[in-house]
Amino acid sequence: MSLISGKTRVCGVIGDPIEHTMSPVMHNAAFKKLGIDYWYVPFRVKKEELGRAVAGMRALNIRGLNVTIPHKVAIIPFLDKLDPLAEKIGAVNTIVNDDGILTGYNTDATGFLQALLEKRVKPEGKTIVILGAGGASKGISFTLAGRGASLVILNRRLERAEDLAQRISQVSKNEVKALTLSEENLAMVLAKADILINTTSVGMIPDIDKTPVPARLLKSGLVVFDIVYNPVKTRLLREAEAAGAKTLICGIEMLVWQGALAFEQWTGQKAPLELMREEAIKALGHEN
């Protein structure tokens, strides 16, 4: 990658907060490795500024954006088109700008599945408990239902979990339940669960002492996946490991895979996956 010039294509990530993101480290290393004249920048965008931020993307001819908490659903009305998968899921984490036409994609869903399969975790026939019903949960839930899993979605606001469960039930033959996220409900569903996935931000820096699941409810044999990647090993994963659960997958895997898929959408070139993983882990090591 040469010095930034008038020919440099700009990509980035929008969210609030944004200070924790590892995406610039991954993408800029990948651009450099492949000799592509691109640069990746983080932008903090508040909810009320989302529409203006998208207008700015058009005006400045920004090639692509990743979309993170809390904008993955709210971004949709500001886009021109949705990829069929993103439309089905109802959440977007990647935008591609083709000469002012903005198309939304969901690489969270595909990235999550790739992270699972890479660790030889097969969702078919499994009972999976999913914490949270936000943008990341949407992609993950649709993906798992499509692969033959039965789901229990728990969220603090029950209506959001019910809405997601209803949408998934329309395209899935398997059972999809929605419950309020409480200790009582967690105890009931985890007793029968094969896999637990946290899609909330609980446990993320700076609140590393928090966990969405009391340690006493974790059990041996349960597969636990926390999409939080900063810190790499959250309190949930540490306590799951101590309980004898399998913590094969941490949030960094989903981060890298969804990032690689976005990279390929923007550049048309195969992403250097291992380099992106190494750079993200290295940067997180410096922070933790």
N, C-alpha and C positions, 0 to 999 in steps of 0.2 A: 504494500500500500504506500502510495506516495504522499507527500504533504497535502493537506487540505487545500483544495482549489475550487474554482468555479465549476469544475466538472464533477466534484465529489458528490455522490448521492448520500443523502442523510436518512437514517432510520432511527428509531428510538422506542421508548416505553413511556406510557402515561399511567399515572396512578396517584393515590394519596393515602398513606405515605409512600415515598419512593426511595428514601435514603438507603433502604436495606437491599435494593436490587443488585443482583449479580449479572444481569443480562448484558450491560455494557462490556464487562470484562470478557465474557464469552464471545460475544459477537465481534468486538474489535480485534480480538486475537484471531478469530476465524477469517475476517476480512484480510488481515495482514498475511496470514498463512497462504491464502489463495491469490494474493496480489490484486485484490479487488478494490477499486477506488470508492469505498463506502466508509461512513463513520456513524457510530451508534451513540445516542445521547439520551439520558433520562430526563423526563419532564414531570414536575409535580403539577397536577391539574386537579383543582377542587371540583366538586360535583356541579356547582353552579356555573363553572367555566367550561364545561365539557363541550358544549356546542361551539363556543368560540375557538376552542383548541382544535376541533375538527376543521373549522373554517381556516384556521392557520395552517393546518396540514396541506390543504388544497392550495392556499395562497403561496406558501413557501416551497411547494412541490416536494414535500417530504415523501420519500419513496415508500416507507412502511413504518407501521407502529405496532408494538405489542401493547396490549391493554390488560392492566392488572386491577386489583382491588382499589376502589369499589365500582368500577365502570363497565364491567364485562356485559352487563345486560343493558344498562342505560345508554350505551354507545350506539345501539342498533338503529334508533330513529334518525341518526345523523349520517348514516351510510347510504350509498346508492344501491348496492346489491349485497346479497348474502350467498355464500356457498351453501349448497343443499344441507350439508351436515350442520353448519352453524345455524341455519334456519330451523332445522328440526330440534336442535338443542335449545335454542333461544338465548345463546350467549356467544360472545366474540372475544377472542384474545389476540387476534392478529388482523391487521388491516394492510391491504396492498393498494397503492395509488398508481393507477394506469392512466396517465394524462388527465388527471382530475376526476376520474371515476374511482370511487372508493368501494372496495369489496371486502366484506368481513368474513373471516375464517375462524374455525375453532381447532387449533392445533393442540389444545389441552387434552381433548378427548383421545386423539390418535397418539399423542405423546405419552399419556398415561398408560394406554394399552401396550405400547412398545416397552415401556419400563416394566410392566407386569410380565410380559412374555419373555423378556430378556432374563428375568429371574425364575423362569419356568413356573410361574404361578398361573394356573388356569382357572378362570372364573366359572366355567360351565358347571351347573348343578350346585354351586356353593350358595350359602346364605351370607349375605354381605351387609354389614351395618355401616351406614354412611352418616357422618356428622356434618351438618351444614346443608343448606339448600340454595347457596349463592351461585355465582357464575361458574366457579370451578366444579362445584358439585353437579351442576347440570351436565357438563361434558362427561364427567366420570360416570354418573348414574346411567345416562343413555348408552354409553359404551358397554358397561357391565351388563345391563339388561339385554342389549343386543347380542351378547356372548353367552346368554343362557343362565344368568345368575338371578336369584331371588333377592330383593332389596328391602331393607328397612332404613328409611331416611328420618333422622332426628334433627330437629331444628328448634331454636328457642321460640321463634314465631311459627306456631303450628300451621297457620294458613299457607305459608311459603312451602313447607314440606308437603302439604296436601296438594297444592297446585302442581308441584313437580311430580309427585307420585301419580297424579291423575294423567298428566301428559305422557309419562312413560308407559302407563298401563294401556294407552291407546295403541302403542306399537310393540308391546311385549306380551308374550303368553305367560310369563312367570309372575309370581306374586310380588307386588310392590306396596309396602305399607308406609304410613307416615305417622310419626309420634312426636310429642313435645320432648325436647332434649332436657331430661331430668335424671337424677341418680336412680330413681325407681325404675324408669323405663330402660335406662342403660343396663341395669342389673338383669332385667327380664330378657332383653334381646341378646345381650352378650353371652348369656348362658347357652344359647343355641347357635351362636355365630361361628362361621369359619374364618371370616376376614373382617377386619375393622379398618375403616379409612377415615381419617380426619381431614376434611376439606376446609375447616375454619382456620382463622389466623391465631387461635389460642396457642400460646407457647412460643410465638415468634418474638425475636428481639424487638423491644427491650424487655418484654414480659416473659422471660425464660423460665420463671418459677411456676408458671401456670400450666395447667393441663386440663383437657376437656373430659378426661375419664379418671375417676379415683383409682388408685393403684390396686385396691382390693378387688376390683371387678375384672381385672386382667387375668388371663389364665394360660396355662401351658397349651401349646398347640395352635393357639390363635395366631393368624398372620396379621400383623399391624403395619399399616402404611400411613405416614403422616406427610401431607404435601408441603408443610412448612419446611423450608430448607435453610433457614438462618435462625438458630444454630442447626448444624447438620444433624446432630442427635438431640432431639427435643426431650423434655421431661417425659412426655408420653412414651417415646421410644425407649428411653432409659428404664422406665418402670416396667414396660412390657417385656423387655429383655430379662429383667430381674425376675419376672413372673414365669419365665420359660416360654414366652411367646416368640414367634419368628418375626424378626425385624429385618427382613431381607432388603427392603426398599425404603429409602429415605427420600425426602422431597427433592433432593438434588437431581435424582434420576428423571423425574417428570420435568423439572426445569430444563434440563439439558435436551431432552427429546423434543419438548414443545418448541424450544428455541431453535433447534436444528431444522425442524419442519418449517418454521417461519422464515429462517435464513434461506431455505431453498425456494420458498414462494417469492421472496424479494429478488434474489440473484439469479435463479435458474441453474444454480450449481449445487453439487452435492456438498453438504456440510461436513466439516472435519469433526465428527462427533467426539472422538476421544480427546482431541485438543480442547474442545469446549468444556468437557467434563473436568479435565485436569486444571484448566484455568479457573473455573468456578470453585473447585475444591481448594485450590491454592489461595484464592482470595478470601474464602470463608475461614481458612486456617489462620489468616492474618487477623481476622476480626474476632475470632473466638478464643 
